[in-house]
Amino acid sequence: MEDQARPQPLMLSFLGIYLLERDSAVYSGSIIDVLDRVGVSEEAVRSTLTRMAGRGLLERHRKGRRVYFGLSQRATDVLADGKRRMFQTGAVNRDWDGNWTVVAFSMPEGRRSDRHDLRSQLIWAGFGLLQNGLWIAPGIKDAGAIVEHLDLAENVTVFTAQHAKPTESADLVHKAFDTEAIAARYQEFLARWDIKDPLPSARDDLARQLILHTDWLNLVRQDPHLPAEHLARDWPAIRAEETFNALADFYRAPACAIATEVIDEIPVRS
């Protein structure tokens, strides 16, 4: 299966659906069983669990000879952010107030690693590169938290602004963001999911649910949430969001029934 190479995103989807907001931990063998359904090998699952525990995302619990994994606070925060992006933020920004968050920075060549980390965090937060050293995002973004986390306050300037003539907001959208690439990603999602029988080769609806959530979260995390007024009327994100919501509802009950049969969990203190 084509998702075989991405065990951690699939793992996060599983944890977000079946462990977030529950004071419990899941048996490692259950996780192996679930992810086997989407083509992830036992070795890859065990390696991913070990890595995630080492990075402070998962906490080990023992009951007899069995090892169970629960969420750390860090993982809870990551998964809650993913859930918010998937179900609350929406694929199109219909409430834009005309403000832009602007980040300007300049760093010497010797701080290439810091520059790379800052760029990566800005892209993750929905910023686009307007010109060298100048990044923008629609709306009010907490760029200060990114700068503080990377300890770059002395090298970065953050402010909010609105466009002024002769510049138009539509020009900023298309200069700073590759709208064709964004649209193409949504079209790929639709080609896979907006069909009569999505993923007919998948083992069951639990597998389809995990792949669907992984695909959608990957999409919305790459989406800068651009103002709807500056996008095409047939912007594919709109139909893609409708497709995701419909399929998420459709798979929820049968996937949960399968998960209930295969998941062994124990209660843990939050």
C-alpha positions, -999 to +999 in steps of 0.1 A: +000+000+000+013+035-008+010+046+028+036+021+039+064+046+040+047+069+065+042+051+097+043+081+121+016+102+104-007+071+104+003+064+140-007+100+149-040+096+131-047+065+151-038+082+184-058+113+175-089+093+168-087+066+195-066+080+224-070+118+224-092+130+253-092+095+269-072+088+300-060+055+287-030+037+272-030+012+243-012-021+241+016-021+217+003-053+201-030-036+194-012-008+176+007-033+155-026-050+146-042-017+136-013-003+115-009-037+098-042-029+082-026+001+064+005-017+054+029-007+082+051-036+093+055-047+129+092-036+128+082-001+116+055+002+143+079-008+171+106+016+157+081+044+155+068+038+191+104+038+204+112+070+186+081+088+197+086+077+233+122+089+231+110+123+219+086+126+248+055+121+227+045+088+242+046+074+278+052+037+285+030+018+310+033-018+320+006-043+330+021-077+335+044-085+306+025-061+283+037-026+274+011+001+268+015+035+253-003+067+264-001+103+253+023+128+269+011+164+273+032+173+243+015+147+222-019+158+234-011+193+224+001+182+189-030+160+183-054+187+196-039+212+172-043+186+144-080+180+153-086+218+154-072+222+119-091+193+105-125+200+120-127+236+131-104+259+111-118+248+077-102+246+043-111+282+033-107+314+052-141+331+049-136+355+079-104+373+069-103+409+083-078+423+058-048+421+082-015+404+074+011+392+099+045+401+086+078+386+097+111+401+085+145+387+094+182+388+085+208+364+098+244+359+089+255+330+068+269+313+099+234+309+113+221+288+084+206+263+107+186+289+126+174+304+093+163+269+081+144+263+114+127+296+113+116+291+077+103+257+084+083+269+114+069+298+094+057+275+065+041+252+091+023+282+106+009+293+071+034+319+061+045+325+025+077+341+012+069+375-003+105+384-010+139+377+005+137+378+043+100+389+043+072+365+051+035+371+053+004+352+065-033+363+063-048+373+096-032+376+131-007+349+137+013+342+169+046+346+151+061+358+184+058+323+199+078+309+170+105+335+174+106+330+212+108+292+209+138+295+185+154+323+206+157+346+176+141+378+190+172+399+182+171+389+146+134+390+137+108+417+134+071+409+137+042+432+130+007+433+114-002+454+084-027+460+056-020+465+019-018+500+005-020+512-032-006+503-056-003+468-039-035+447-038-041+419-014-048+396-043-013+403-056+002+394-022-017+361-022-004+351-056+032+364-050+037+348-016+019+315-021+019+289-048-019+287-053-015+263-082+004+238-061-021+241-033-050+235-056-032+206-072-029+189-038-066+192-032-073+178-067-052+148-058-072+143-026-104+145-046-091+120-072-085+095-044-115+100-023-143+117-042-152+085-061-179+058-057-156+033-039-125+049-024-095+026-017-112-007-027-080-026-019-080-014+018-086-042+043-116-025+060-132+007+071-107+012+100-079+012+074-098+037+052-105+059+082-068+061+092-057+068+056-084+094+051-075+113+083-038+112+075-044+125+040-066+153+051-044+164+080-014+164+057-034+187+033-047+212+059-013+215+076+002+226+043-026+250+035-019+286+045-057+292+048-058+320+022-087+345+020-116+330+001-122+363-017-089+360-035-093+324-046-112+310-076-149+303-071-143+266-079-114+264-054-110+226-049-105+229-012-142+235-008-153+203-024-124+184-007-135+195+027-171+184+020-158+150+008-136+146+039-164+154+063-189+131+046-164+102+045-153+108+081-189+105+092-194+074+070-164+055+084-168+065+120-192+039+133-178+008+114-142+018+121-150+023+158-167-012+159-135-028+145-113-008+168-133-019+198-126-055+190-089-052+184-077-025+209-066-035+244-064-004+266-059+003+303-068+034+323-041+058+332-040+090+352-041+122+331 
